Amino acid sequence: MVNNSAQAAAVELCYENVNGSCIKTSYSPSPRAILYTVLGFGAVLAMFGNLPVIIAILHFKQLHTPTNFLIVSLACADFLVGVTVMPFSTVRSVESCWYFGESYCKFHTCFDTSFCFASLFHLCCISVDRYIAVTDPLTYPTKFTVLVSGICIVLSWFFSITYSFSIFYTGANEEGIEDLVVALTCVGGCQAPLNQNWVLLCFLLFFIPAVAMVFIYGKIFLVAKHQARKIESSASHPQSSSESYKERVAKRERKAAKTLGIAMTAFLVSWLPYIIDAMIDAYMNFITPPYVYEILVWCVYYNSAMNPLIYAFFYPWFRKAIKLIISGKVLRRDSSTINLFSEEADIE
């Protein structure tokens, strides 16, 4: 009797004295502080890493290109993950309880899914953009225009938001698994299990664009390799100014494709384990341990903080823009016309 009483007393609930409250997983002070630091840092990095990307591309006129408009829209999706998803998920992951109400639980899930697919669709559009730019750099400006970029952005956001809200906010994800949902539901929880039909659709919506991107970037790097060999073979021959310009343009476009290819790879590596686990869970009655699920989810969230680091490492113009933003020089009247590129930056 004494042992049973002690075990009962040791159980912490998300809401004390509330029937049906979720059980709370408690951590000692040190692991708790470490978790809040690591997860909170991800949220801060997603917010304040993507914000300079948004400011730089929107402010500096030299960066107003179709590709960069896609990048700034992608950065907006990552920024919104840092603002509307990660802070609340930090508390949920550490406390193992949801303290923000049932209504925002649904919005939180919808935002999470919307921004995921928005990122995926943007990256898919960017891969097409880069393919055209690398294979035909001189006529590329007439093929992938600002209008085309704008249409891609609108459609990416429209389909991602429509998909997520039509599933989670209407409760369509719970059809056919009502008994399981009831068994998993408790006060202080925020779970959104997908039934087999919806999780299969989710997998296909992720898998098909992902395979398409891998194929497109494979083609891009084959073309880039061929161009590099061609340039090397003609290096010893005199070149006209037009040929030299074409080579510099081609080299710049290849570098941009490489950078964005790395961003795409990081996205796929972050998301693929989570998507596979979601498929397994839907067909195996949600057998994933909570701590494994949290790790997979946070790998996904941290992807929103990775793209600015990739841009900062590979793009000299981005590093220069960051310096101008931090120093406050962007507040000057003529700052939007500052030249962020140099001959070296174009071809390095």
C-alpha positions in Angstrom: 0.0 0.0 0.0 2.8 2.4 0.9 4.7 1.7 -2.4 1.5 2.2 -4.4 0.8 5.5 -2.7 4.4 6.6 -3.3 4.2 5.8 -7.0 0.9 7.6 -7.3 2.4 10.7 -5.6 5.4 10.6 -7.9 3.2 10.9 -11.0 3.0 14.5 -12.2 0.0 15.8 -14.3 -0.1 18.6 -16.7 -3.2 20.0 -14.9 -3.5 18.9 -11.3 -7.0 18.0 -10.0 -8.3 17.8 -13.6 -9.9 14.6 -14.7 -8.2 13.1 -17.8 -5.1 15.3 -17.5 -2.0 14.1 -19.4 0.9 12.8 -17.5 3.8 15.2 -17.3 7.4 14.1 -17.9 9.6 15.9 -15.4 13.3 16.7 -15.8 15.8 17.7 -13.2 16.9 21.4 -13.4 20.1 20.8 -15.4 18.6 18.8 -18.3 15.6 21.1 -18.3 17.8 24.2 -18.7 19.8 22.5 -21.4 16.7 21.5 -23.4 15.2 25.0 -23.1 18.6 26.5 -24.3 19.0 24.2 -27.3 15.4 24.3 -28.4 15.0 28.0 -27.7 18.2 28.7 -29.6 16.7 27.0 -32.7 13.6 29.3 -32.5 15.8 32.4 -32.1 18.0 31.4 -35.0 15.0 30.7 -37.2 13.6 34.1 -36.5 16.6 36.3 -36.5 18.4 34.3 -39.2 15.7 34.5 -41.7 14.7 38.1 -41.0 18.0 39.5 -42.5 17.4 37.4 -45.6 13.9 39.0 -45.9 15.1 42.5 -45.2 18.1 42.3 -47.5 16.3 41.0 -50.6 13.3 43.3 -50.2 15.5 46.4 -49.4 18.3 46.2 -51.9 17.1 46.7 -55.5 20.1 44.8 -56.9 18.6 41.6 -55.3 15.2 42.0 -56.9 15.4 38.9 -59.1 13.0 36.0 -59.7 15.2 33.6 -57.8 15.6 35.9 -54.9 11.9 36.5 -54.7 11.4 32.8 -54.3 14.2 32.7 -51.7 12.6 35.5 -49.7 9.2 33.7 -49.7 11.0 30.6 -48.5 12.6 32.6 -45.8 9.2 33.9 -44.8 8.0 30.3 -44.3 11.0 29.5 -42.2 10.6 32.8 -40.2 7.0 32.0 -39.5 8.0 28.5 -38.2 10.3 30.3 -35.8 7.5 32.7 -34.6 4.3 30.6 -34.6 5.6 27.0 -34.2 8.9 26.6 -32.5 8.4 28.6 -29.2 5.3 26.7 -28.4 6.8 23.4 -29.4 9.7 24.2 -27.1 7.4 24.3 -24.1 5.5 21.3 -25.2 8.7 19.2 -25.7 10.3 20.2 -22.4 7.2 20.1 -20.3 5.5 17.3 -22.3 2.3 19.3 -21.9 0.3 21.8 -24.1 -0.6 24.9 -22.2 -1.8 27.1 -25.0 -5.4 25.9 -25.5 -7.1 23.5 -27.8 -7.9 26.1 -30.5 -4.3 27.2 -30.9 -3.3 23.5 -30.9 -5.2 23.1 -34.2 -3.7 26.3 -35.6 -0.2 25.2 -34.4 -0.6 22.0 -36.3 -2.0 23.7 -39.4 0.9 26.3 -39.4 3.5 23.5 -39.0 2.2 21.6 -42.0 1.5 24.7 -44.1 5.0 26.1 -43.8 6.5 22.6 -44.4 4.8 22.2 -47.7 5.3 25.9 -48.6 9.0 25.3 -48.2 8.9 22.1 -50.2 6.9 23.7 -53.1 9.2 26.8 -53.1 12.3 24.6 -53.3 10.7 22.7 -56.2 10.1 25.9 -58.0 13.7 27.1 -57.3 15.1 23.8 -58.7 13.2 24.5 -62.0 14.4 28.1 -62.0 18.0 26.9 -61.5 17.7 24.3 -64.2 16.7 27.0 -66.8 19.4 29.4 -65.5 22.2 26.8 -65.8 21.2 25.2 -69.1 20.4 28.5 -70.9 21.8 31.4 -68.8 21.6 34.1 -71.5 17.9 33.6 -72.4 17.0 32.7 -68.8 15.8 36.3 -67.9 13.1 36.1 -70.6 11.9 32.6 -69.5 11.7 32.8 -65.8 10.5 36.3 -65.1 9.3 38.1 -62.0 5.7 37.3 -63.1 6.5 33.6 -63.3 8.2 33.7 -59.9 5.2 35.5 -58.4 2.8 32.8 -59.8 5.0 30.1 -58.2 4.9 31.9 -54.9 1.2 32.3 -54.9 0.5 28.7 -55.9 3.0 27.3 -53.3 1.3 29.2 -50.5 -2.2 28.5 -51.7 -1.8 24.7 -52.0 0.1 24.3 -48.8 -2.4 26.3 -46.7 -5.4 24.8 -48.3 -4.1 21.3 -47.8 -3.2 21.7 -44.1 -6.3 23.5 -43.0 -8.6 21.2 -44.9 -7.2 18.2 -43.1 -6.4 19.3 -39.6 -8.8 22.2 -38.9 -11.8 20.2 -40.1 -10.7 17.0 -38.3 -10.6 15.0 -41.5 -7.3 13.5 -40.3 -9.2 11.6 -37.5 -11.7 9.8 -39.7 -11.6 6.1 -39.3 -9.3 6.2 -36.2 -11.7 7.8 -33.8 -11.2 5.1 -31.1 -7.4 5.6 -31.3 -7.8 9.3 -31.1 -9.9 9.0 -28.0 -7.4 6.7 -26.4 -4.6 9.2 -27.1 -6.5 12.3 -26.1 -5.9 13.9 -22.7 -6.2 17.4 -21.2 -2.8 19.1 -21.8 -2.0 17.2 -25.0 -1.7 18.4 -28.6 -1.6 15.5 -31.0 -2.8 15.4 -34.6 -2.6 11.8 -35.8 -3.1 11.2 -39.5 -5.3 8.3 -40.8 -3.8 6.0 -43.4 -5.4 7.7 -46.4 -4.2 11.2 -45.4 -0.7 10.1 -44.4 -0.3 8.4 -47.7 -1.4 11.6 -49.5 1.0 13.5 -47.3 3.8 11.1 -48.2 3.1 11.4 -51.9 3.0 15.2 -51.8 6.4 15.1 -50.2 7.9 12.2 -52.2 7.0 13.3 -55.7 8.4 16.9 -55.5 11.4 15.5 -53.6 12.2 13.0 -56.4 11.6 15.6 -59.0 14.1 17.9 -57.3 16.7 15.2 -57.0 16.3 14.4 -60.7 16.5 18.1 -61.7 19.6 18.9 -59.6 21.2 15.7 -61.0 20.7 17.1 -64.5 21.9 20.5 -63.4 25.2 19.2 -62.1 25.7 17.1 -65.2 25.3 20.2 -67.3 27.5 22.2 -64.9 30.2 19.5 -65.2 30.0 19.6 -69.0 30.3 23.4 -68.9 33.3 23.4 -66.6 35.1 21.0 -68.9 34.3 23.1 -71.9 35.6 26.2 -70.2 38.9 24.4 -69.2 39.4 23.1 -72.7 39.0 26.6 -74.2 41.1 28.4 -71.5 44.2 28.4 -73.6 42.5 30.0 -76.6 41.8 33.7 -77.1 38.2 34.6 -76.2 36.0 37.4 -77.2 34.4 39.7 -74.6 31.0 38.1 -75.3 32.3 34.6 -74.7 34.1 35.7 -71.5 30.8 37.2 -70.2 28.9 34.1 -71.1 31.4 32.0 -69.1 31.2 34.3 -66.1 27.4 34.2 -66.2 27.4 30.4 -66.5 29.8 30.1 -63.5 27.7 32.4 -61.4 24.5 30.4 -62.1 26.3 27.1 -61.4 27.4 28.4 -58.0 23.9 29.6 -57.2 22.5 26.2 -58.2 25.1 24.5 -56.0 24.1 26.6 -53.0 20.4 26.0 -53.4 21.1 22.4 -54.1 22.7 22.2 -50.6 19.7 23.9 -49.1 17.4 21.4 -50.8 19.5 18.4 -49.6 19.4 19.8 -46.0 15.6 20.1 -46.3 15.3 16.5 -47.5 17.6 15.0 -44.9 15.7 16.9 -42.1 12.3 15.9 -43.3 12.6 12.4 -44.7 13.0 10.6 -41.3 9.9 12.4 -40.0 7.8 11.6 -43.1 8.9 7.9 -43.0 8.1 7.7 -39.3 4.6 9.2 -39.9 3.9 6.5 -42.5 5.0 3.8 -40.1 3.0 5.2 -37.2 -0.2 5.4 -39.3 0.0 1.8 -40.2 1.3 0.5 -36.9 -1.0 2.3 -34.5 1.4 5.0 -33.5 4.2 3.0 -31.9 6.9 5.7 -32.0 8.2 6.5 -28.5 7.5 10.2 -27.5 11.2 11.0 -27.2 11.9 9.7 -30.7 9.0 11.7 -32.1 10.3 14.8 -30.5 13.8 14.3 -31.9 12.4 13.9 -35.4 10.2 16.9 -35.1 13.0 19.1 -33.9 15.3 18.0 -36.8 12.5 19.3 -39.0 12.2 22.6 -37.1 15.9 23.2 -37.1 15.9 23.0 -40.9 14.2 26.4 -40.8 17.3 27.8 -39.1 19.8 26.2 -41.6 19.1 28.1 -44.8 20.4 31.5 -43.6 23.6 29.8 -42.5 24.0 28.2 -45.9 23.4 31.6 -47.7 25.9 33.3 -45.3 28.6 30.7 -46.1 28.2 30.6 -49.9 27.0 34.1 -50.8 29.4 37.1 -50.4 26.5 39.5 -51.2 24.5 38.1 -48.3 27.4 38.6 -45.9 27.8 42.2 -47.1 24.1 42.8 -46.8 24.1 41.5 -43.2 27.0 43.9 -42.3 25.0 46.8 -43.7 21.9 45.8 -41.8 23.7 45.4 -38.5 25.6 48.6 -38.9 22.3 50.5 -39.6 23.5 51.7 -43.0 20.3 50.4 -44.5 18.5 53.4 -42.9 20.3 55.8 -45.2 18.2 57.3 -48.0 20.3 55.8 -50.9 21.1 52.5 -49.3 18.8 50.5 -51.5 21.0 51.2 -54.5 24.3 50.0 -52.8 26.3 47.6 -55.0 26.5 44.3 -53.2 28.3 42.6 -56.0 31.8 42.9 -57.3 33.6 41.2 -60.2 35.1 38.8 -57.6 31.8 38.1 -56.0 30.2 37.2 -59.3 32.7 34.6 -60.3 34.2 33.2 -57.0 
